[in-house]
Amino acid sequence: MSDVERMTVTLTPEMAALVRGAVSTGDYASSSEIIREALRDWKVKRLEQAKALAEMRAFIAGGLEDLDKGQVSAFDAGEIKALGRGTPRRAG
């Protein structure tokens, strides 16, 4: 790691104790190693969230396109709830 930037991070006492504990048990060589791993995990999570959001936006855009084209039909909210609960609604 020839190109690094030094930062100061403030943690709650509980978080600091977790970091110290992980280093003292040998799970990590240093607190910096823990923070780097946490940031890598955070980065992956953010990318997954961005992907899910993009998929949701595309799904909504498709629905709005269908609406604009008149490709919609009436629905029964009670039936949709029943299907979600796994209990088909009886007619009547």
Distance bins in CASP14 RR format, pairs under 12 A and 6 or more apart:
PFRMAT RR
TARGET T0000
AUTHOR 0000-0000-0000
RMODE 2
METHOD distances of the structure
MODEL  1
1 30 0 0 0 0 0 1 0 0 0 0 0
1 32 0 0 0 0 1 0 0 0 0 0 0
1 33 0 0 0 0 0 1 0 0 0 0 0
1 36 0 0 0 0 1 0 0 0 0 0 0
4 32 0 0 0 0 1 0 0 0 0 0 0
4 35 0 0 0 0 0 1 0 0 0 0 0
4 36 0 0 0 0 1 0 0 0 0 0 0
5 32 0 0 0 0 0 1 0 0 0 0 0
5 36 0 0 0 0 0 1 0 0 0 0 0
6 32 0 0 0 0 1 0 0 0 0 0 0
6 35 0 0 0 0 0 1 0 0 0 0 0
7 31 0 0 0 0 0 1 0 0 0 0 0
7 32 0 0 0 0 1 0 0 0 0 0 0
7 35 0 0 0 0 1 0 0 0 0 0 0
7 36 0 0 0 0 0 1 0 0 0 0 0
7 39 0 0 0 0 0 1 0 0 0 0 0
8 31 0 0 0 0 0 1 0 0 0 0 0
8 32 0 0 0 0 0 1 0 0 0 0 0
8 35 0 0 0 0 0 1 0 0 0 0 0
9 15 0 0 0 0 1 0 0 0 0 0 0
9 16 0 0 0 0 1 0 0 0 0 0 0
9 19 0 0 0 0 1 0 0 0 0 0 0
9 31 0 0 0 0 1 0 0 0 0 0 0
9 32 0 0 0 0 1 0 0 0 0 0 0
9 34 0 0 0 0 0 1 0 0 0 0 0
9 35 1 0 0 1 0 0 0 0 0 0 0
9 36 0 0 0 0 0 1 0 0 0 0 0
9 38 0 0 0 0 0 1 0 0 0 0 0
9 39 0 0 0 0 0 1 0 0 0 0 0
10 16 0 0 0 0 1 0 0 0 0 0 0
10 35 0 0 0 0 0 1 0 0 0 0 0
11 17 0 0 0 0 1 0 0 0 0 0 0
11 18 0 0 0 0 1 0 0 0 0 0 0
11 19 1 0 0 1 0 0 0 0 0 0 0
11 20 0 0 0 0 1 0 0 0 0 0 0
11 31 0 0 0 0 1 0 0 0 0 0 0
11 34 0 0 0 0 0 1 0 0 0 0 0
11 35 0 0 0 0 1 0 0 0 0 0 0
11 38 0 0 0 0 0 1 0 0 0 0 0
12 18 0 0 0 0 1 0 0 0 0 0 0
12 19 0 0 0 0 0 1 0 0 0 0 0
13 19 0 0 0 0 0 1 0 0 0 0 0
13 20 0 0 0 0 0 1 0 0 0 0 0
14 20 0 0 0 0 0 1 0 0 0 0 0
14 21 0 0 0 0 0 1 0 0 0 0 0
15 21 0 0 0 0 0 1 0 0 0 0 0
15 22 0 0 0 0 0 1 0 0 0 0 0
15 31 0 0 0 0 0 1 0 0 0 0 0
15 34 0 0 0 0 1 0 0 0 0 0 0
15 35 0 0 0 0 0 1 0 0 0 0 0
15 38 0 0 0 0 1 0 0 0 0 0 0
16 22 0 0 0 0 0 1 0 0 0 0 0
16 23 0 0 0 0 0 1 0 0 0 0 0
16 31 0 0 0 0 1 0 0 0 0 0 0
16 34 0 0 0 0 0 1 0 0 0 0 0
16 35 0 0 0 0 0 1 0 0 0 0 0
17 23 0 0 0 0 0 1 0 0 0 0 0
17 24 0 0 0 0 0 1 0 0 0 0 0
17 31 0 0 0 0 0 1 0 0 0 0 0
18 24 0 0 0 0 0 1 0 0 0 0 0
18 25 0 0 0 0 0 1 0 0 0 0 0
18 27 0 0 0 0 0 1 0 0 0 0 0
18 28 0 0 0 0 0 1 0 0 0 0 0
18 31 0 0 0 0 0 1 0 0 0 0 0
18 34 0 0 0 0 1 0 0 0 0 0 0
18 35 0 0 0 0 0 1 0 0 0 0 0
18 38 0 0 0 0 0 1 0 0 0 0 0
19 25 0 0 0 0 0 1 0 0 0 0 0
19 26 0 0 0 0 0 1 0 0 0 0 0
19 27 0 0 0 0 0 1 0 0 0 0 0
19 28 0 0 0 0 1 0 0 0 0 0 0
19 30 0 0 0 0 1 0 0 0 0 0 0
19 31 1 0 1 0 0 0 0 0 0 0 0
19 32 0 0 0 0 1 0 0 0 0 0 0
19 33 0 0 0 0 1 0 0 0 0 0 0
19 34 1 0 1 0 0 0 0 0 0 0 0
19 35 1 0 0 1 0 0 0 0 0 0 0
19 37 0 0 0 0 0 1 0 0 0 0 0
19 38 0 0 0 0 1 0 0 0 0 0 0
20 26 0 0 0 0 0 1 0 0 0 0 0
20 27 0 0 0 0 0 1 0 0 0 0 0
20 28 0 0 0 0 0 1 0 0 0 0 0
20 30 0 0 0 0 0 1 0 0 0 0 0
20 31 1 0 0 1 0 0 0 0 0 0 0
20 34 0 0 0 0 1 0 0 0 0 0 0
21 27 1 0 0 1 0 0 0 0 0 0 0
21 28 0 0 0 0 1 0 0 0 0 0 0
21 31 0 0 0 0 1 0 0 0 0 0 0
21 34 0 0 0 0 1 0 0 0 0 0 0
22 28 1 0 1 0 0 0 0 0 0 0 0
22 29 0 0 0 0 0 1 0 0 0 0 0
22 30 0 0 0 0 1 0 0 0 0 0 0
22 31 0 0 0 0 1 0 0 0 0 0 0
22 32 0 0 0 0 0 1 0 0 0 0 0
22 33 0 0 0 0 1 0 0 0 0 0 0
22 34 1 0 1 0 0 0 0 0 0 0 0
22 35 0 0 0 0 0 1 0 0 0 0 0
22 37 0 0 0 0 1 0 0 0 0 0 0
22 38 0 0 0 0 0 1 0 0 0 0 0
23 29 1 0 0 1 0 0 0 0 0 0 0
23 30 1 0 0 1 0 0 0 0 0 0 0
23 31 1 0 1 0 0 0 0 0 0 0 0
23 32 0 0 0 0 1 0 0 0 0 0 0
23 33 0 0 0 0 1 0 0 0 0 0 0
23 34 1 0 0 1 0 0 0 0 0 0 0
23 35 0 0 0 0 0 1 0 0 0 0 0
24 30 0 0 0 0 0 1 0 0 0 0 0
24 31 0 0 0 0 0 1 0 0 0 0 0
24 34 0 0 0 0 0 1 0 0 0 0 0
25 34 0 0 0 0 0 1 0 0 0 0 0
26 33 0 0 0 0 0 1 0 0 0 0 0
26 34 0 0 0 0 0 1 0 0 0 0 0
27 33 0 0 0 0 1 0 0 0 0 0 0
27 34 0 0 0 0 1 0 0 0 0 0 0
27 37 0 0 0 0 0 1 0 0 0 0 0
28 34 1 0 1 0 0 0 0 0 0 0 0
28 35 0 0 0 0 1 0 0 0 0 0 0
28 36 0 0 0 0 1 0 0 0 0 0 0
28 37 1 0 0 1 0 0 0 0 0 0 0
28 38 0 0 0 0 0 1 0 0 0 0 0
29 36 0 0 0 0 0 1 0 0 0 0 0
29 37 0 0 0 0 0 1 0 0 0 0 0
30 36 0 0 0 0 1 0 0 0 0 0 0
30 37 0 0 0 0 0 1 0 0 0 0 0
31 37 0 0 0 0 0 1 0 0 0 0 0
31 38 0 0 0 0 0 1 0 0 0 0 0
32 38 0 0 0 0 0 1 0 0 0 0 0
32 39 0 0 0 0 0 1 0 0 0 0 0
33 39 0 0 0 0 0 1 0 0 0 0 0
33 40 0 0 0 0 0 1 0 0 0 0 0
34 40 0 0 0 0 0 1 0 0 0 0 0
34 41 0 0 0 0 0 1 0 0 0 0 0
35 41 0 0 0 0 0 1 0 0 0 0 0
35 42 0 0 0 0 0 1 0 0 0 0 0
36 42 0 0 0 0 0 1 0 0 0 0 0
36 43 0 0 0 0 0 1 0 0 0 0 0
37 43 0 0 0 0 0 1 0 0 0 0 0
37 44 0 0 0 0 0 1 0 0 0 0 0
38 44 0 0 0 0 0 1 0 0 0 0 0
38 45 0 0 0 0 0 1 0 0 0 0 0
39 45 0 0 0 0 0 1 0 0 0 0 0
39 46 0 0 0 0 0 1 0 0 0 0 0
40 46 0 0 0 0 0 1 0 0 0 0 0
40 47 0 0 0 0 0 1 0 0 0 0 0
41 47 0 0 0 0 0 1 0 0 0 0 0
41 48 0 0 0 0 0 1 0 0 0 0 0
42 48 0 0 0 0 0 1 0 0 0 0 0
42 49 0 0 0 0 0 1 0 0 0 0 0
43 49 0 0 0 0 0 1 0 0 0 0 0
43 50 0 0 0 0 0 1 0 0 0 0 0
44 50 0 0 0 0 0 1 0 0 0 0 0
44 51 0 0 0 0 0 1 0 0 0 0 0
45 51 0 0 0 0 0 1 0 0 0 0 0
45 52 0 0 0 0 0 1 0 0 0 0 0
46 52 0 0 0 0 0 1 0 0 0 0 0
46 53 0 0 0 0 0 1 0 0 0 0 0
47 53 0 0 0 0 0 1 0 0 0 0 0
47 54 0 0 0 0 0 1 0 0 0 0 0
48 54 0 0 0 0 0 1 0 0 0 0 0
48 55 0 0 0 0 0 1 0 0 0 0 0
49 55 0 0 0 0 0 1 0 0 0 0 0
49 56 0 0 0 0 0 1 0 0 0 0 0
50 56 0 0 0 0 0 1 0 0 0 0 0
50 57 0 0 0 0 0 1 0 0 0 0 0
51 57 0 0 0 0 0 1 0 0 0 0 0
51 58 0 0 0 0 0 1 0 0 0 0 0
52 58 0 0 0 0 0 1 0 0 0 0 0
52 59 0 0 0 0 0 1 0 0 0 0 0
53 59 0 0 0 0 0 1 0 0 0 0 0
53 60 0 0 0 0 0 1 0 0 0 0 0
54 60 0 0 0 0 0 1 0 0 0 0 0
54 61 0 0 0 0 0 1 0 0 0 0 0
55 61 0 0 0 0 0 1 0 0 0 0 0
55 62 0 0 0 0 0 1 0 0 0 0 0
56 62 0 0 0 0 0 1 0 0 0 0 0
56 63 0 0 0 0 0 1 0 0 0 0 0
57 63 0 0 0 0 0 1 0 0 0 0 0
57 64 0 0 0 0 0 1 0 0 0 0 0
58 64 0 0 0 0 0 1 0 0 0 0 0
58 65 0 0 0 0 0 1 0 0 0 0 0
59 65 0 0 0 0 0 1 0 0 0 0 0
59 66 0 0 0 0 0 1 0 0 0 0 0
60 66 0 0 0 0 0 1 0 0 0 0 0
60 67 0 0 0 0 0 1 0 0 0 0 0
61 67 0 0 0 0 0 1 0 0 0 0 0
61 68 0 0 0 0 0 1 0 0 0 0 0
62 68 0 0 0 0 1 0 0 0 0 0 0
62 69 0 0 0 0 1 0 0 0 0 0 0
62 71 0 0 0 0 1 0 0 0 0 0 0
62 72 0 0 0 0 0 1 0 0 0 0 0
63 69 0 0 0 0 1 0 0 0 0 0 0
63 70 0 0 0 0 0 1 0 0 0 0 0
63 71 0 0 0 0 1 0 0 0 0 0 0
63 72 0 0 0 0 1 0 0 0 0 0 0
64 70 0 0 0 0 0 1 0 0 0 0 0
64 71 0 0 0 0 0 1 0 0 0 0 0
64 72 0 0 0 0 0 1 0 0 0 0 0
65 71 0 0 0 0 1 0 0 0 0 0 0
65 72 0 0 0 0 0 1 0 0 0 0 0
66 72 1 0 1 0 0 0 0 0 0 0 0
66 73 0 0 0 0 1 0 0 0 0 0 0
67 73 0 0 0 0 0 1 0 0 0 0 0
74 80 0 0 0 0 0 1 0 0 0 0 0
75 81 0 0 0 0 0 1 0 0 0 0 0
75 83 0 0 0 0 0 1 0 0 0 0 0
76 82 0 0 0 0 1 0 0 0 0 0 0
76 83 0 0 0 0 1 0 0 0 0 0 0
76 88 0 0 0 0 0 1 0 0 0 0 0
76 89 1 0 0 1 0 0 0 0 0 0 0
76 91 0 0 0 0 0 1 0 0 0 0 0
76 92 0 0 0 0 0 1 0 0 0 0 0
77 83 0 0 0 0 0 1 0 0 0 0 0
77 84 0 0 0 0 0 1 0 0 0 0 0
77 89 0 0 0 0 0 1 0 0 0 0 0
78 84 0 0 0 0 1 0 0 0 0 0 0
78 85 0 0 0 0 1 0 0 0 0 0 0
78 87 0 0 0 0 0 1 0 0 0 0 0
78 88 0 0 0 0 0 1 0 0 0 0 0
78 89 1 0 0 1 0 0 0 0 0 0 0
78 90 0 0 0 0 0 1 0 0 0 0 0
78 92 0 0 0 0 0 1 0 0 0 0 0
79 85 0 0 0 0 0 1 0 0 0 0 0
79 86 0 0 0 0 0 1 0 0 0 0 0
79 87 0 0 0 0 0 1 0 0 0 0 0
79 88 0 0 0 0 1 0 0 0 0 0 0
79 89 1 0 1 0 0 0 0 0 0 0 0
79 90 0 0 0 0 0 1 0 0 0 0 0
79 91 0 0 0 0 1 0 0 0 0 0 0
79 92 0 0 0 0 0 1 0 0 0 0 0
80 86 0 0 0 0 0 1 0 0 0 0 0
80 88 0 0 0 0 0 1 0 0 0 0 0
80 89 0 0 0 0 1 0 0 0 0 0 0
81 87 0 0 0 0 1 0 0 0 0 0 0
81 88 0 0 0 0 0 1 0 0 0 0 0
81 89 0 0 0 0 1 0 0 0 0 0 0
82 88 1 0 0 1 0 0 0 0 0 0 0
82 89 1 1 0 0 0 0 0 0 0 0 0
82 90 0 0 0 0 1 0 0 0 0 0 0
82 91 0 0 0 0 0 1 0 0 0 0 0
83 89 1 0 0 1 0 0 0 0 0 0 0
END
